[in-house]
């Protein structure tokens, strides 16, 4: 049965655009224990909000992103879009109500069809967004408008993906996602394969689209310096688990989890005297055999004996800011007013740079 014929679940008024609630994602391995790529992860994305999801390679970021759009089935927990459960996608058509949730993949050359002109691929997405095929002029105008929006000439519509650079291809992939008129985009490492100048261009493009259009965005990256610039909130993952989440400025100024501090300390900085930043010691454990207690304790420079046996609970550092660490402590009440999250200057105890 076509996905468009399924009964549409009722929307929930006031629900976030995208809500990931305590999901687990496991991968079976023949003759071996299953790998739990994501464990109990939760996050939300609201309208006009950019949420940065960061962590080392292999921490489960991309798996969480794929589960968020229905490409991977959670083994526990639930994903909801506008309050409606997101079911894993089958080979049939994507349900119409779910087409406003789109994804931009890490490798644009793999996500674009090499045998079709880029204009035709964007036009197909535009027809899905409109709910009907567009006539020739309307389709051409819409494709040109979308290409112009991502900084490309409408004339490139007649070319094939292999004729573009990586940054240009990623712009085309973004145009195709926008063609479906999304309310929310999951961008999975959209800049990791690009050079530094193209990374900045694509990151600024996505942040500008979110600000101008009011769409929500889950921006997945291992580059904290980019996330710091464009994300309203930051979610930090380690070894399949969310270890810290909160507003970006306070999290950056005073990270509550040792892993978040290690990631921030590893960001190269200008004026460092030619020295490289300190690297995080140790190796990521075997995902099929996670350590007891805190998952980070084998690499943590602040480890205590209790960390080796106790799975730490979430601690509310401030409203909307949580850390999963036995050393984490709530911040004292500030002068910002009841219920407000303190800004970067207040949590750091110094003026902002």
Backbone torsions as a table, in degrees:
resi	resn	phi	psi	omega
1	UNK	NA	136.7	179.1
2	UNK	-62.4	144.3	179.0
3	UNK	-61.7	-27.6	-178.8
4	UNK	-70.5	-14.9	-178.4
5	UNK	-95.0	-3.8	178.8
6	UNK	-69.3	150.5	175.5
7	UNK	-64.9	130.6	-178.8
8	UNK	-82.9	121.9	178.3
9	UNK	-65.8	148.2	-178.2
10	UNK	-67.4	142.0	175.2
11	UNK	-73.2	155.0	179.8
12	UNK	-108.4	114.2	-179.8
13	UNK	-58.1	136.0	177.3
14	UNK	80.0	0.3	-179.5
15	UNK	-74.2	152.4	174.4
16	UNK	-60.6	160.1	173.7
17	UNK	-58.7	-52.9	-178.0
18	UNK	-128.8	130.9	-179.2
19	UNK	-134.8	118.8	175.4
20	UNK	-107.7	118.0	-172.8
21	UNK	-119.7	107.6	171.0
22	UNK	48.4	49.4	-177.2
23	UNK	-88.4	145.8	167.7
24	UNK	-113.4	143.2	172.7
25	UNK	-133.3	122.2	-179.0
26	UNK	-121.2	147.9	175.9
27	UNK	-118.1	125.9	178.8
28	UNK	-74.6	145.3	175.6
29	UNK	-130.7	125.6	-176.3
30	UNK	-62.0	122.0	178.3
31	UNK	78.1	4.1	-179.3
32	UNK	-134.1	165.8	176.1
33	UNK	-65.9	145.8	178.0
34	UNK	-64.7	153.6	177.9
35	UNK	-99.5	123.5	176.2
36	UNK	-92.0	97.3	-176.4
37	UNK	-73.8	-31.4	179.3
38	UNK	-134.6	134.9	-177.7
39	UNK	-131.7	111.8	172.9
40	UNK	59.3	33.8	-175.4
41	UNK	-83.2	138.6	178.4
42	UNK	-137.5	143.0	171.9
43	UNK	-165.5	163.7	175.8
44	UNK	-134.7	154.5	175.0
45	UNK	-131.2	124.6	179.8
46	UNK	-101.5	170.4	178.0
47	UNK	-58.4	132.8	178.4
48	UNK	70.9	10.2	-175.4
49	UNK	-106.4	135.3	173.0
50	UNK	-103.8	117.9	178.5
51	UNK	-109.1	120.2	178.5
52	UNK	-90.8	127.9	176.8
53	UNK	-110.6	114.3	-171.6
54	UNK	-125.0	161.2	178.7
55	UNK	158.7	169.1	178.7
56	UNK	-66.5	163.5	173.7
57	UNK	-59.9	136.0	179.4
58	UNK	86.9	7.4	-177.3
59	UNK	-86.0	-5.7	178.0
60	UNK	106.5	5.9	-176.9
61	UNK	-61.0	-51.0	-177.0
62	UNK	-66.7	-36.2	177.1
63	UNK	-62.6	-42.7	177.4
64	UNK	-62.5	-42.5	179.1
65	UNK	-61.8	-41.4	179.1
66	UNK	-68.2	-36.3	176.3
67	UNK	-66.3	-32.8	-177.8
68	UNK	-65.0	-28.0	-179.4
69	UNK	-105.0	4.9	176.0
70	UNK	89.4	13.9	177.8
71	UNK	-85.4	-19.6	178.0
72	UNK	-130.5	137.7	-179.1
73	UNK	-89.1	123.6	173.6
74	UNK	-66.9	144.6	174.4
75	UNK	-86.8	-12.8	175.1
76	UNK	-157.3	160.9	-178.4
77	UNK	80.5	-170.8	-175.7
78	UNK	-151.7	146.6	172.8
79	UNK	-111.4	133.0	178.8
80	UNK	-128.1	141.4	174.5
81	UNK	-120.9	119.7	-172.9
82	UNK	52.8	36.5	177.6
83	UNK	83.3	-4.0	-179.3
84	UNK	-99.5	138.2	179.5
85	UNK	-62.7	135.0	176.1
86	UNK	-95.8	114.9	178.4
87	UNK	-91.7	153.4	179.6
88	UNK	-62.6	139.3	-174.3
89	UNK	-76.2	137.8	173.8
90	UNK	-98.8	-167.3	-177.7
91	UNK	-78.6	-13.6	179.9
92	UNK	-73.4	-176.7	-178.7
93	UNK	-65.0	145.6	176.6
94	UNK	-67.2	133.1	178.7
95	UNK	-53.2	138.6	-174.4
96	UNK	-58.5	-39.5	-177.1
97	UNK	-67.7	-17.7	-178.0
98	UNK	-96.4	-3.0	-177.0
99	UNK	-72.4	-15.4	176.8
100	UNK	-84.1	5.0	169.5
101	UNK	-108.5	110.1	-173.7
102	UNK	-119.5	164.9	-179.0
103	UNK	-132.0	139.8	170.6
104	UNK	-110.8	122.7	-173.6
105	UNK	-89.3	164.3	-176.6
106	UNK	-64.9	-43.5	-175.0
107	UNK	-106.2	102.8	-177.0
108	UNK	-66.7	-29.4	179.6
109	UNK	-66.5	-31.4	178.6
110	UNK	-81.3	-27.6	-176.3
111	UNK	-87.8	-17.8	177.1
112	UNK	-96.2	145.9	179.1
113	UNK	-77.0	116.3	-175.4
114	UNK	-68.6	-15.3	-176.1
115	UNK	-96.9	-0.2	-177.6
116	UNK	-121.8	143.1	177.1
117	UNK	-62.8	145.7	-173.7
118	UNK	-64.5	-33.4	178.5
119	UNK	-62.7	-38.0	-180.0
120	UNK	-68.0	-37.1	179.2
121	UNK	-66.9	-40.0	177.7
122	UNK	-68.0	-39.0	179.7
123	UNK	-63.0	-38.1	177.7
124	UNK	-61.6	-43.0	178.7
125	UNK	-66.5	-36.5	178.7
126	UNK	-64.6	-37.6	177.5
127	UNK	-64.9	-37.8	176.7
128	UNK	-64.9	-42.4	179.6
129	UNK	-64.7	-34.9	-179.9
130	UNK	-81.7	-16.0	-179.1
131	UNK	83.1	3.8	179.9
132	UNK	-163.4	156.1	178.2
133	UNK	-64.8	140.4	178.9
134	UNK	-93.3	147.7	177.5
135	UNK	-72.0	172.2	-171.8
136	UNK	-53.8	-51.4	-177.3
137	UNK	-69.9	-42.7	179.5
138	UNK	-62.4	-39.8	178.8
139	UNK	-66.0	-44.6	-179.7
140	UNK	-63.5	-42.1	179.1
141	UNK	-63.7	-41.6	-179.3
142	UNK	-66.1	-42.1	178.0
143	UNK	-62.4	-44.6	179.1
144	UNK	-62.0	-40.1	178.7
145	UNK	-62.7	-42.4	-178.8
146	UNK	-69.6	-41.1	177.7
147	UNK	-63.4	-40.9	177.7
148	UNK	-63.8	-36.4	-178.7
149	UNK	-64.3	-32.0	-179.8
150	UNK	-97.4	12.9	172.9
151	UNK	85.1	24.3	177.7
152	UNK	-118.7	153.8	178.2
153	UNK	-73.4	136.7	176.9
154	UNK	-56.2	-23.4	-178.9
155	UNK	-66.9	-16.0	-178.7
156	UNK	-77.7	-3.6	-176.8
157	UNK	-59.0	-25.0	-176.8
158	UNK	-89.2	3.8	-178.8
159	UNK	-98.0	166.7	-178.7
160	UNK	-101.8	158.0	-176.1
161	UNK	-54.3	-35.9	-176.0
162	UNK	-68.2	-11.3	-179.2
163	UNK	-86.6	2.7	-176.0
164	UNK	-118.0	158.9	172.3
165	UNK	-75.1	171.6	179.8
166	UNK	-61.7	-42.5	179.2
167	UNK	-65.2	-38.6	177.4
168	UNK	-66.3	-40.3	178.4
169	UNK	-63.6	-37.4	178.9
170	UNK	-67.2	-35.4	174.7
171	UNK	-62.4	-40.0	178.1
172	UNK	-64.6	-42.0	178.0
173	UNK	-62.7	-37.5	177.2
174	UNK	-66.9	-41.6	177.5
175	UNK	-60.5	-40.2	178.9
176	UNK	-65.0	-40.2	177.2
177	UNK	-64.0	-41.5	-179.8
178	UNK	-68.1	-25.7	-178.2
179	UNK	-61.8	-27.0	-179.9
180	UNK	-81.1	5.5	179.4
181	UNK	55.7	57.8	-175.1
182	UNK	-75.7	154.6	168.3
183	UNK	-97.8	-18.5	-177.0
184	UNK	-149.3	137.8	178.2
185	UNK	-125.1	134.7	169.7
186	UNK	-103.0	113.8	-178.7
187	UNK	-104.9	107.6	-174.3
188	UNK	-93.8	102.5	179.8
189	UNK	46.8	53.1	-173.0
190	UNK	-72.4	-8.9	-176.8
191	UNK	-120.9	-1.0	-171.2
192	UNK	-67.6	-27.8	-177.1
193	UNK	-93.4	7.7	-174.1
194	UNK	-107.0	160.0	174.8
195	UNK	-73.3	171.2	-170.0
196	UNK	-59.9	-43.4	-177.8
197	UNK	-67.6	-40.1	178.4
198	UNK	-67.5	-35.2	177.0
199	UNK	-58.3	-47.6	-179.0
200	UNK	-63.2	-40.8	-179.4
201	UNK	-63.4	-46.6	-177.7
202	UNK	-68.7	-40.7	178.5
203	UNK	-62.1	-44.8	178.5
204	UNK	-65.7	-36.8	178.4
205	UNK	-62.1	-47.5	-179.1
206	UNK	-65.1	-42.6	179.1
207	UNK	-63.6	-39.7	178.9
208	UNK	-66.0	-39.5	178.2
209	UNK	-62.5	-44.1	179.7
210	UNK	-62.3	-42.2	-178.3
211	UNK	-68.5	-40.6	-175.4
212	UNK	-78.0	-34.3	-173.3
213	UNK	-97.5	-14.9	-178.2
214	UNK	73.9	15.6	178.0
215	UNK	-85.3	154.0	177.0
216	UNK	-86.5	153.2	-178.7
217	UNK	-144.6	131.2	168.5
218	UNK	-100.7	108.2	-174.7
219	UNK	-102.3	108.6	-176.2
220	UNK	-95.4	127.9	-177.0
221	UNK	-161.0	156.6	170.3
222	UNK	-100.3	1.7	-176.4
223	UNK	-99.5	99.4	-178.0
224	UNK	-66.7	-28.4	-178.4
225	UNK	-66.2	-34.4	176.6
226	UNK	-73.2	-45.5	-179.6
227	UNK	-59.9	-38.5	179.5
228	UNK	-58.4	-35.7	-175.1
229	UNK	-79.9	-32.2	-169.6
230	UNK	-114.0	-16.6	-172.2
231	UNK	-93.7	138.7	172.6
232	UNK	-76.4	-39.6	177.7
233	UNK	-131.0	151.7	-179.3
234	UNK	-122.3	133.9	176.0
235	UNK	-118.3	123.6	-176.1
236	UNK	-107.1	126.3	178.8
237	UNK	-111.8	142.7	170.9
238	UNK	-138.1	123.6	172.6
239	UNK	54.2	42.5	175.2
240	UNK	87.7	-2.4	-175.6
241	UNK	-124.5	142.2	173.5
242	UNK	-75.9	120.1	-177.3
243	UNK	-104.9	-18.8	176.0
244	UNK	-158.8	142.8	175.9
245	UNK	-152.3	141.8	179.7
246	UNK	171.9	179.8	177.1
247	UNK	-57.6	139.1	-170.1
248	UNK	-60.3	-47.2	-174.9
249	UNK	-60.9	-49.9	177.9
250	UNK	-64.6	-38.6	179.8
251	UNK	-62.2	-40.5	179.2
252	UNK	-69.9	-41.5	-175.8
253	UNK	-71.4	-36.4	-177.3
254	UNK	-144.9	71.7	-178.9
255	UNK	-60.7	137.0	-175.8
256	UNK	-93.2	-15.7	-178.3
257	UNK	-109.4	138.7	-179.8
258	UNK	-58.3	-32.0	179.1
259	UNK	-68.6	-40.9	176.5
260	UNK	-61.7	-42.5	178.2
261	UNK	-61.5	-40.4	-179.8
262	UNK	-64.8	-40.4	178.8
263	UNK	-64.5	-42.8	-179.9
264	UNK	-66.6	-40.0	179.7
265	UNK	-67.5	-21.6	-179.1
266	UNK	-84.7	-5.0	179.1
267	UNK	-75.4	123.5	177.6
268	UNK	-61.2	142.4	-178.2
269	UNK	-127.3	143.7	174.3
270	UNK	-67.4	145.9	178.1
271	UNK	76.5	23.4	-179.6
272	UNK	-87.5	11.0	176.6
273	UNK	72.5	22.0	178.2
274	UNK	82.2	2.7	179.9
275	UNK	-92.0	148.5	176.9
276	UNK	-83.7	150.4	178.2
277	UNK	-66.5	156.8	-179.6
278	UNK	-67.7	138.4	179.1
279	UNK	-91.3	156.3	178.5
280	UNK	-76.5	124.0	-175.8
281	UNK	-71.8	159.7	174.3
282	UNK	80.2	178.6	-179.1
283	UNK	-118.4	155.4	175.4
284	UNK	-66.8	132.9	-178.9
285	UNK	-63.6	167.1	175.8
286	UNK	-63.8	121.1	-177.4
287	UNK	-63.7	-19.3	177.4
288	UNK	-82.0	-14.2	-179.5
289	UNK	-136.0	73.4	-179.8
290	UNK	-64.5	146.9	180.0
291	UNK	-68.6	156.2	175.1
292	UNK	-70.5	160.6	178.6
293	UNK	70.3	-143.2	178.5
294	UNK	-70.4	132.2	-177.5
295	UNK	-66.9	-22.8	-177.1
296	UNK	-89.6	-7.6	-169.6
297	UNK	-61.8	-31.2	178.6
298	UNK	-64.4	-18.7	-177.8
299	UNK	-116.1	-2.0	-171.5
300	UNK	-79.7	127.4	177.9
301	UNK	-74.4	-9.6	-177.9
302	UNK	-114.2	23.2	-173.0
303	UNK	-63.2	141.8	172.9
304	UNK	-116.0	165.6	179.7
305	UNK	-58.8	-38.6	-178.5
306	UNK	-66.1	-23.8	-179.5
307	UNK	-66.0	-25.2	-176.3
308	UNK	-79.3	-13.4	-177.0
309	UNK	-126.0	-19.9	-174.7
310	UNK	-106.9	124.6	174.3
311	UNK	-77.4	112.8	-171.1
312	UNK	-68.9	141.0	174.8
313	UNK	-82.8	168.2	175.0
314	UNK	-75.0	137.4	178.9
315	UNK	-118.3	128.7	177.1
316	UNK	-78.6	105.7	179.3
317	UNK	-71.3	-42.5	177.1
318	UNK	-159.6	167.2	179.0
319	UNK	-54.4	125.6	-180.0
320	UNK	80.3	7.4	-176.6
321	UNK	-133.3	119.5	-174.9
322	UNK	-133.8	146.5	175.3
323	UNK	-133.4	145.5	179.2
324	UNK	-108.5	85.3	-177.3
325	UNK	-157.5	140.1	180.0
326	UNK	-68.0	-22.5	179.1
327	UNK	-87.3	-11.9	-175.6
328	UNK	-66.5	140.1	-179.9
329	UNK	-132.5	142.5	174.5
330	UNK	-61.3	144.5	174.9
331	UNK	-72.9	146.7	175.7
332	UNK	-66.9	159.6	177.9
333	UNK	-57.9	140.3	-178.9
334	UNK	-115.1	177.3	-179.8
335	UNK	-85.5	7.2	-178.5
336	UNK	-74.3	-12.5	-179.5
337	UNK	110.6	152.6	-177.3
338	UNK	-62.5	134.2	174.2
339	UNK	82.7	-1.5	-178.7
340	UNK	-95.1	145.7	174.8
341	UNK	-84.2	129.2	-178.7
342	UNK	-64.5	150.7	179.5
343	UNK	-80.3	176.3	-175.3
344	UNK	-59.9	-41.9	-177.6
345	UNK	-64.7	-36.3	-176.0
346	UNK	-73.8	-41.9	-178.1
347	UNK	-73.5	-26.4	-179.1
348	UNK	-85.9	-17.4	-179.9
349	UNK	73.6	22.5	179.6
350	UNK	-151.7	161.3	177.6
351	UNK	-62.6	147.2	175.7
352	UNK	-69.2	144.4	178.4
353	UNK	-71.1	NA	NA
